[in-house]
Amino acid sequence: MVRSLRVAASAVVVSSMVFAQSTPSCGAGNLCPASAPCCSQYGACGVGAYCLGGCDPLSSYSLDSCVPAPVCKSQDYKLTSLDGIAPNTQYLGDPTDSAWVSSGTPAVYQDAQVLLTMNENSTGTLLASTSYVWYGKITANMTSSRGAGVVTAFILLSDVKDEIDFEFIGTDLNDVQSNYYYQGITNYNNELNISVQDTFNTFHIYEFDWQPDSVTWSVDGVPHRTVNRNETWNSTDNRYHFPQTPARVELSLWPAGLAKNGQGTVSWAGGLVDWNSPDVKNAGYYYAMVSDVNVECYNPPPGANVSGSASYVYTGNAGTNNTVSITNDATVLKSFLGTGTNISADYPSVSSGSPAATSEVATIPGLSGAGPGTNGQRGGSPDSGSGVGSIASSAVSSAGGSQSTGVGGFSQGGSGSKSGAAPMGDRVLKGSLLAVLVAVVGTLVM
């Protein structure tokens, strides 16, 4: 009943949306303005959800424009229903309310797995953890999708674009790509394939063991690769190019093989997406399955700045681990008008007969999923097996976040090969120009 009310509320909100005048871009030294201070993961400025998970403090108006990030929580997340998954049109920053925030359309299959779905009218599905991880052991029991241009990802991604990846190219079902980035900087030597049997039809357990001095990629309990921090020294900027800042766990399915994307991206993804494939015809969409994600938090690194136990904040523009502090700062917004410097901002109350409250500033990035990915050069032949079964009839429950509006859209890469956490302008999922009437949601759900 509560879910039905939320769906009804969301429908009213969508029908009452207004267009913001403009959505400024950000990244690569281009900071957000004070009026829209938060730089989203996709390089657009706004308030509300722009200031929550994925908000880049280095490209925002100020370091404290982003809302503090909830600290790591050790837990085994059984993904057998949509309980604990909140659409990004509803989540306001409280990790005790929801363990995951979604964009796109996750669905449930046979009460045993959550599906990441991708139909022709979307850019896929993204699940992101609401709590961050600052070193730990993270596993996912999952299958990939398949097909040319279709990419599945299980990654750790920090707000300053440190990244640790497992990525699955839909034309190569017997390999998974391992990769890592420091602040989104491309290094073509960082990618390494790991052999694995039939990623589409077989569940495997993929694991990151991320420690302050190393990261190890394992599949089904077998370590396949380790990168040591002391191997990543960069003499140009005199820093270790090693992932070292608090990250969200992200699971995604996205169409890298779109004609509007860069040729490097399309080639890496195995070609253009076939929207008439057997999977789409039989199920209505491409899909990947996730049944379980386990997070084991490690202690903060030696010498960490610890003054609390609730949230991570950045205290310096270097974006390195010595500029991260653990504090007791609040993580929850009052409404989608809030920011890190004004978490109590709220819409005017809506009374009977009075005009609806609106916002002239973008509040929720306009996406229906997203997929970090390395635009390498890779091809292959689509798998011809069936494996679809009764997905379409069994995935009876679904929930979605914001959808692509055509005002802003997903574009991956340019003409060459770039990092999956590339500087903005190469891979940008721009914020939608839609402002959400949160007050209406609150009125209908109550």
C-alpha positions, 0 to 999 in steps of 0.5 A: 500500500505504501509503495502504491501511494509512493507511485501515485505521488511520483506520478503527480510530481512528474505531471507537475514538474517545471523546467529550470532555466538552465543547468550549468556544467561543471568539472575540470576546473569549472566550478558550479555557481552559488545558485546551483552549487553541487556538481553531480557525478555526471558533470551538471550543477544543481541542488537536492539530489545533485548534492547527495551520492556522487557529488564531486566536492572538487568541482562544486561551488565549495567543498562543503556544498556536497552533503556529507557521505554516510560512513561504511556499514558492514552488511550482507545485502540480500537482493531478493526484493525492492525493499531497501531500494529507493528511487533517486526521486525519493532518497534524501540521504538517510542510509537507514531508510534505504540501502540502495538508491536507483535510477532507471528500472530495477525489477524483481525476478522470482523473488530471488534476484534483482534485475538491472533492466535496459529497454530501448527508451532508457539508458539502463539501470543503476543501483548505488549504495547509500553508504560509502566504503573507505577500504573493505571487502566487497562482493557481488553474486551476479550475472552479466547481460549480453549482446553487442554494445551492452555493458554490465558493471560492478564498481567502486566509485568515489566522489572525486572519481577514484574507481575500481571496476569489474566490467562485462562486455556483452560480446565476451561472456568468458572474460571480465575486465578489471580496472582502476582509476585515480581521480578519473585519469586515463591510464591504458595500462590499468586494464586487465582481463580475467577469464571466467566461464559464461558470465550471462548464464552462470552466477559468479561471486566477484570480489574487491579486497581494497586495502590502503596499500593494495587492491585484489580482484577475485572471482569465486574466491580465487584471487586473479589480480593484485595492484599495490599502492607502491606500484602506482607512484606518478613522478609528474604530480608526485602522488600515488595514482591509487584509489584511496577515497570513500566510494559507493558500490555501484551496479549498472547496466548501460548501452555503450553501443549507441550511435551518438557515443564516441567510436572508441566507446562503441568499438570497446563495447563490441558494436551498436546495440541491437534493440531487436535481439532475442533477449529484448524480444522475449523479455522486453529489455536487456537484463543482468541479475544480482542476488547478493552484495556483501560489504565488510568494512575495514578500519580507516587508514592509519593517521586518518582524521577522525572526529566522529562516526557518522559521515565522510567529508573532504577538507582539502582540494587535493582529493587524496585520503589525507583530505578525508575526515570522519565526522558526525555531520548530518547526511540527510536533506529536508527536501530537494532544495537542500545543499550541504551548506543548507540541509534544512532548506524546504519548499513552501507548504502546499495548502488547499487552493494555493499555487503549487511550489516550484523550483527554478534550479535542477534538483534531480539529475535526469538519468535512467541509469548510467554505466562507468566504463573504459572506452577501450578497443574491444570486439567479439561475437554476440553469444547465441545461447538462449537463457532468457526463460520466463524473465518477462513474465516473472519480473513482476515488480519494478521501481524506477528513478528519474528518466532521461528527458531528452533535455539532457542525455547520456554520452560516453566518450568522444572519438577516442578512448577515455576513462570510465571516470573521465573528466567531464565533457568526455562522459557526461550524463547531464542533469535534467532540467526538471524540478521536483515538487517534493512537497506534493510527494510528502503530502500524498505519502503521509 
